[in-house]
Amino acid sequence: MSSSSSPAPTDSPAPTDLTTERLVLRSWTTKEATAVLEGTRSTRWADDFPAEGDRVIAGLLGEHPAWFGAYGHRLVVERESGLVVGSIGLFWPPGEGVVGIGYGIVASRRGRGYATEATRALAESALTSAEVHTVSADVEGANPASVRVLEKAGFHRWAAPESADHLARFRFTGQDRARR
């Protein structure tokens, strides 16, 4: 596992790659965030990376330096090809022991279980922090694919969609991690 040279908050450990069976989750660099924002293509990206969500995160990284840290946002790299195929991240810092997670895989790589694999790995990593006891995710009720990702990753629904925001709320805790 290697560390990124991205700036990291001094109160957070240096980021390290998370490696799963088929993926590497590695921290964004400021150079990559700039390239996404400027529309500069990299040969290390899938043809349809970045997606809109990746552009949004790249734009927010400068406002949230903790997202470059050990528990921040990461690029999802397909081990077989070495290409960036999405991004995933924790919305650090946690509030009262709860940290949110968000993810996206480019259309060309969907349906392969990458989102589930990455979500499970990053949620388990988040629970290694003494500051975190729960990883949460809010999903629009009209997004059944994302609901399935969370369920397969071991998250449990704790709140049904409400009429005001139409969000289903999911969480993953240390107890969920122990059951795996």
Solvent accessible surface area in square Angstrom, and as a share of the most:
residue,aa,sasa,rsa
1,M,170,0.76
2,S,68,0.44
3,S,71,0.46
4,S,29,0.19
5,S,114,0.74
6,S,11,0.07
7,P,79,0.50
8,A,40,0.31
9,P,31,0.19
10,T,146,0.85
11,D,134,0.69
12,S,23,0.15
13,P,81,0.51
14,A,64,0.49
15,P,4,0.02
16,T,60,0.35
17,D,20,0.10
18,L,32,0.16
19,T,67,0.39
20,T,22,0.13
21,E,147,0.66
22,R,85,0.31
23,L,0,0.00
24,V,31,0.18
25,L,0,0.00
26,R,57,0.21
27,S,2,0.01
28,W,1,0.00
29,T,35,0.21
30,T,66,0.39
31,K,168,0.71
32,E,28,0.13
33,A,7,0.06
34,T,64,0.37
35,A,19,0.14
36,V,4,0.02
37,L,100,0.50
38,E,126,0.57
39,G,59,0.57
40,T,73,0.42
41,R,124,0.45
42,S,36,0.23
43,T,133,0.77
44,R,164,0.60
45,W,14,0.05
46,A,1,0.01
47,D,139,0.72
48,D,55,0.28
49,F,1,0.01
50,P,16,0.10
51,A,36,0.28
52,E,112,0.50
53,G,45,0.43
54,D,5,0.02
55,R,100,0.37
56,V,78,0.45
57,I,21,0.11
58,A,3,0.02
59,G,35,0.34
60,L,56,0.28
61,L,1,0.01
62,G,70,0.67
63,E,122,0.55
64,H,68,0.30
65,P,83,0.52
66,A,23,0.18
67,W,13,0.04
68,F,10,0.04
69,G,1,0.01
70,A,11,0.08
71,Y,34,0.13
72,G,0,0.00
73,H,3,0.02
74,R,4,0.01
75,L,1,0.00
76,V,0,0.00
77,V,16,0.09
78,E,9,0.04
79,R,123,0.45
80,E,173,0.78
81,S,57,0.37
82,G,33,0.31
83,L,43,0.21
84,V,2,0.01
85,V,0,0.00
86,G,1,0.01
87,S,8,0.05
88,I,1,0.01
89,G,0,0.00
90,L,0,0.00
91,F,81,0.34
92,W,21,0.08
93,P,96,0.60
94,P,22,0.14
95,G,46,0.44
96,E,170,0.76
97,G,13,0.12
98,V,55,0.31
99,V,2,0.01
100,G,21,0.21
101,I,11,0.05
102,G,22,0.21
103,Y,56,0.21
104,G,32,0.30
105,I,12,0.06
106,V,2,0.01
107,A,67,0.52
108,S,56,0.36
109,R,36,0.13
110,R,153,0.56
111,G,86,0.83
112,R,116,0.42
113,G,36,0.34
114,Y,15,0.06
115,A,17,0.13
116,T,14,0.08
117,E,22,0.10
118,A,1,0.00
119,T,0,0.00
120,R,64,0.23
121,A,20,0.16
122,L,0,0.00
123,A,0,0.00
124,E,45,0.20
125,S,21,0.13
126,A,0,0.00
127,L,22,0.11
128,T,81,0.47
129,S,11,0.07
130,A,115,0.89
131,E,104,0.47
132,V,11,0.06
133,H,107,0.48
134,T,12,0.07
135,V,0,0.00
136,S,24,0.16
137,A,5,0.04
138,D,80,0.42
139,V,9,0.05
140,E,107,0.48
141,G,39,0.37
142,A,96,0.74
143,N,66,0.34
144,P,79,0.50
145,A,54,0.42
146,S,16,0.11
147,V,18,0.10
148,R,124,0.45
149,V,24,0.14
150,L,0,0.00
151,E,88,0.39
152,K,130,0.55
153,A,0,0.00
154,G,13,0.13
155,F,4,0.02
156,H,86,0.38
157,R,107,0.39
158,W,124,0.44
159,A,20,0.16
160,A,64,0.50
161,P,64,0.40
162,E,93,0.42
163,S,99,0.64
164,A,99,0.77
165,D,56,0.29
166,H,115,0.51
167,L,38,0.19
168,A,0,0.00
169,R,50,0.18
170,F,0,0.00
171,R,105,0.38
172,F,0,0.00
173,T,31,0.18
174,G,40,0.39
175,Q,131,0.58
176,D,10,0.05
177,R,97,0.35
178,A,87,0.67
179,R,160,0.58
180,R,138,0.50
